[in-house]
């Protein structure tokens, strides 16, 4: 199993669709007893939260966010935690909006301070 996500800051390696999370977005993760949660913000996203569970290297969570224009959105994501050769952590994600149409994949990686 990859190491704990607790206290790690991750960001996408590529921009998503306009107005969504992108390389400027920062996710601060927390983990305790198989539970995960994070706060995120950056770019058009004023505030976002995710909550879910971790079983081994698999994450299953729901997310909700507020954008600059006042729009809110929510969805579901499944991620695989991967330890990178340089010691950082990567999440390989498959997500889908639940509040509107759309789905996709993304990759977020641990930021080096």
Secondary structure, 3 states (H helix, E strand, C coil): CCCCCCCCEEEECCCCCCCCCCCCCEEEEEEECCEEEEEEEECCEEEEEEEEEEECCEEEEEEEEEECCCCEEEEEEEEEEEECCCCCEEEEEEEEECCCCCEEEEEEEECCC
